[in-house]
Amino acid sequence: MHVFFSGIGGTAIGPLAQIAHQAGYVVSGSDKQPSDYIDYLKSQGITNISIGQDRVAIEHVHAKTPIDWLVYSSAVAMEQSDSAELQFCRENDIKTSKRDEFIANFLEDNNLKMIAIAGTHGKTTTTAMVIWLLKQLNIPISYSVGAKLSFGSMGQYDKQSKYFIYEADEFDKNFLTFQPAMSIITGIDWDHPDIYPTRNEYNQAFSRFISQSQRTLIWPDDAERLSLADTDKVELIKEDNLQTSTLVGRVNRKNASIVALAISRLLQKPDTDEFITALNDFPGVSRRFEEISKNIYSDYAHTPAKIRGALQIARETANGDVVVVYEGLHNTRQHFIKEDLKTLFTGIERLYIVPSYRAREDETLKDLTPQRLADITTASAPSEPAKLNESLLETIQQHARAGDLVLCLSAGGGGSLDEWLRQQFKSR
């Protein structure tokens, strides 16, 4: 089967391309811009990738090897619903779908049981922890995770596996397609107001997802939020009975505890000592408090809960003051979290704000420029607008040399603060 992945440079679609490639499918794809992720996929053997999503490119790919299925990202569906690629597929009777349908089909064809990790925050790290632990236990697994790992690829297919570990994203209601054998809920807040206009609709989606899961582990606060009781299918985690890891960061220790408990349930081994010991050596994931250079870290935190978690890790780690460079993920989201931004950065030494990373925007909303965001945040921390230029680079380096911890809260993809940082320090 030849599968063409539209939006292949995204952290949701890219791993699926790897999985299909490893499973023996013919894989090709496209993205609107080059990025580190594209380079990474090419290094993994997926070389037939075109930049620019026009008709000529997909016609050329199809002429060489006919495409059987085009899988597209939610971003493509929202931003380019009448894209040249989708039009071409409609005209040539080529199957098209979002990633969830492809995954469900892949699981059925390969007789894989899904272990899903879902939640507003902590999904990626917790998914990576599950993958790390099962690898340490030498249990064959297949998986998809939305970040680069030092101990494996972003997507993996092992024909010996019976479990598929999946970062189940609630965006675009993707996770509602699945019926996992086990689900781990890392924490529920409210996000993606463009998909879930009210908190109640967001909560209802999680309630439905849990009802579709054979077994779910969930924190008591989140269970209360969803009006869930402790049952045979839903286990409310009793924190007093959890073993604590030695990982840095309160949120990491909490995630490790739920992973150890989940795997003990999965493998029917009540003693979690072995699991916690293995998780204490968890090496982390890309862009989750990842050290780019001495005293300089990049983190994907973009919701209030994630930002608070990243700041807690920074304070626990720092020998000096904490300085933040902030790139909001979407202008629309900055409007949604505007009230939180007033107090979110309380206690840090200084806040530098660069332009938000724009995608899937509500263009009717005012542009919350770095200056406007600085006006909102300055009551909690000294704030100033900045640009991705030499001046900001020198400022970051000065703070790092002085012993401050510089936490760069960044979106991802081409042109982001994260990519800019890597380019600057790679060249040095």
MOWOFEN-V833844 format. One record per backbone hydrogen bond with DSSP energy under -0.5 kcal/mol. NH is the residue of the N-H (numbers start at 1). CO is the residue of the C=O. E is the energy in kcal/mol with one decimal. If there is no record, write none. Layout:
((NH CO E) (NH CO E))
This chain:
((3 1 -0.6) (3 26 -2.9) (4 69 -2.7) (5 3 -0.5) (5 28 -2.7) (6 4 -0.7) (6 71 -2.7) (7 5 -0.6) (7 30 -2.4) (8 5 -0.8) (8 30 -2.3) (10 7 -2.0) (14 10 -2.7) (16 12 -0.6) (17 13 -1.9) (18 14 -1.8) (19 15 -2.4) (20 16 -2.6) (21 17 -2.3) (22 18 -2.7) (23 19 -1.9) (24 21 -1.2) (25 20 -2.5) (26 1 -2.6) (27 25 -0.5) (28 3 -1.9) (29 48 -1.9) (30 5 -2.1) (31 50 -1.8) (39 35 -1.8) (40 36 -2.3) (41 37 -2.5) (42 38 -2.3) (43 39 -1.9) (44 40 -0.9) (44 41 -0.7) (45 42 -1.6) (46 41 -2.2) (47 45 -1.1) (49 47 -2.1) (50 29 -2.3) (52 31 -3.4) (52 50 -0.5) (54 52 -0.8) (58 54 -1.3) (59 55 -2.4) (60 56 -2.1) (61 57 -2.0) (62 58 -2.6) (63 59 -2.2) (64 60 -1.4) (65 61 -2.2) (68 2 -2.4) (69 2 -1.6) (70 95 -3.1) (71 4 -2.6) (71 69 -0.6) (72 70 -0.5) (72 97 -2.3) (73 6 -1.4) (77 73 -1.9) (78 74 -2.2) (79 75 -2.8) (80 76 -2.6) (83 80 -2.2) (87 83 -2.3) (88 84 -2.3) (89 85 -2.0) (90 86 -2.4) (91 87 -2.2) (92 88 -1.3) (93 90 -1.0) (94 89 -2.6) (95 68 -1.1) (97 70 -2.0) (99 72 -0.7) (101 98 -0.5) (102 98 -1.2) (103 99 -2.7) (104 100 -2.5) (105 101 -2.1) (106 102 -2.5) (107 103 -2.8) (108 104 -1.9) (109 105 -2.5) (110 106 -1.7) (111 107 -0.5) (111 108 -0.8) (112 107 -2.1) (113 162 -2.9) (115 164 -2.7) (116 114 -0.6) (116 182 -2.7) (117 166 -2.5) (118 116 -0.5) (118 184 -2.7) (120 187 -2.9) (121 187 -0.9) (126 122 -2.1) (127 123 -2.9) (128 124 -2.5) (129 125 -2.2) (130 126 -2.2) (131 127 -2.3) (132 128 -2.9) (133 129 -2.7) (134 130 -2.5) (135 131 -2.1) (136 132 -2.3) (137 133 -1.6) (138 135 -1.5) (139 134 -2.7) (140 138 -0.6) (142 163 -2.3) (143 156 -2.3) (144 165 -2.3) (145 154 -2.2) (149 152 -0.7) (150 284 -0.5) (152 149 -0.6) (156 143 -2.4) (161 158 -2.2) (162 140 -0.7) (164 113 -3.3) (165 142 -2.8) (165 163 -0.5) (166 115 -2.6) (166 164 -0.5) (167 144 -1.3) (168 117 -1.7) (168 166 -1.2) (169 167 -1.0) (173 170 -2.1) (174 171 -1.8) (175 169 -1.3) (176 173 -1.3) (177 174 -1.4) (178 175 -1.3) (181 114 -2.1) (182 114 -1.5) (183 215 -2.5) (184 116 -2.8) (185 183 -0.5) (185 217 -2.5) (186 118 -2.7) (186 184 -0.7) (195 192 -1.9) (196 192 -2.9) (197 195 -0.5) (202 198 -1.7) (203 199 -2.7) (204 200 -2.4) (205 201 -1.6) (206 202 -1.5) (207 203 -2.4) (208 204 -2.4) (209 205 -2.4) (210 206 -2.6) (211 207 -2.1) (212 208 -1.3) (213 209 -0.5) (213 210 -1.1) (214 180 -2.8) (216 233 -2.5) (217 183 -2.5) (218 235 -2.2) (220 237 -0.6) (223 219 -2.3) (224 220 -2.6) (225 221 -1.8) (226 222 -1.6) (227 224 -1.0) (228 223 -3.1) (231 229 -0.5) (231 234 -2.8) (235 216 -3.2) (235 233 -0.5) (236 234 -0.6) (237 218 -2.3) (237 235 -0.5) (239 237 -0.9) (241 238 -1.7) (242 239 -1.4) (253 249 -2.2) (254 250 -2.1) (255 251 -2.4) (256 252 -2.5) (257 253 -1.7) (258 254 -1.8) (259 255 -2.1) (260 256 -2.5) (261 257 -2.0) (262 258 -2.5) (263 259 -2.6) (264 260 -1.8) (265 261 -1.9) (266 262 -2.5) (267 263 -2.7) (268 264 -0.6) (269 264 -2.2) (272 270 -0.6) (276 272 -2.6) (277 273 -2.4) (278 274 -1.8) (279 275 -2.3) (280 276 -1.8) (281 278 -1.2) (282 279 -1.9) (286 148 -2.5) (288 285 -1.5) (290 298 -2.5) (292 290 -0.6) (292 296 -2.7) (293 296 -1.4) (296 293 -2.7) (297 406 -3.0) (298 290 -2.6) (299 408 -2.6) (300 287 -2.4) (307 303 -2.9) (308 304 -2.6) (309 305 -2.0) (310 306 -2.5) (311 307 -2.6) (312 308 -2.2) (313 309 -2.0) (314 310 -2.3) (315 311 -2.6) (316 312 -2.2) (317 313 -1.8) (318 314 -2.8) (323 321 -0.5) (323 405 -3.0) (324 350 -2.5) (325 407 -2.3) (326 324 -0.5) (326 352 -3.3) (327 325 -0.5) (327 409 -2.8) (328 326 -0.5) (328 354 -0.5) (330 328 -1.0) (330 357 -2.1) (334 330 -1.2) (335 331 -1.4) (336 332 -1.6) (337 333 -2.3) (338 335 -0.9) (341 337 -2.1) (342 338 -0.7) (342 339 -0.8) (343 340 -1.6) (344 340 -1.6) (346 343 -1.5) (347 380 -1.0) (348 345 -1.8) (349 322 -2.8) (350 322 -0.7) (351 382 -3.0) (352 324 -3.0) (353 384 -2.5) (354 326 -2.2) (354 352 -0.5) (357 328 -3.1) (358 356 -0.6) (363 361 -1.0) (365 362 -1.9) (368 366 -0.7) (369 367 -1.7) (373 369 -2.7) (374 370 -2.3) (375 371 -2.0) (376 372 -1.3) (377 373 -2.4) (378 374 -1.9) (380 377 -1.8) (381 377 -1.6) (384 351 -2.0) (386 353 -2.6) (389 387 -2.0) (393 389 -2.1) (394 390 -2.6) (395 391 -2.0) (396 392 -2.8) (397 393 -2.4) (398 394 -2.4) (399 395 -2.2) (400 396 -2.4) (401 397 -2.7) (402 398 -1.7) (403 400 -1.3) (404 399 -2.3) (405 321 -3.1) (406 295 -3.2) (406 404 -0.6) (407 323 -3.2) (407 405 -0.7) (408 297 -3.1) (408 406 -0.6) (409 325 -2.7) (409 407 -0.8) (410 299 -2.6) (410 408 -0.8) (416 413 -1.7) (418 411 -0.5) (420 416 -2.5) (421 417 -2.7) (422 418 -2.1) (423 419 -2.3) (424 420 -2.4) (425 421 -2.5) (426 422 -2.1) (427 423 -1.7))
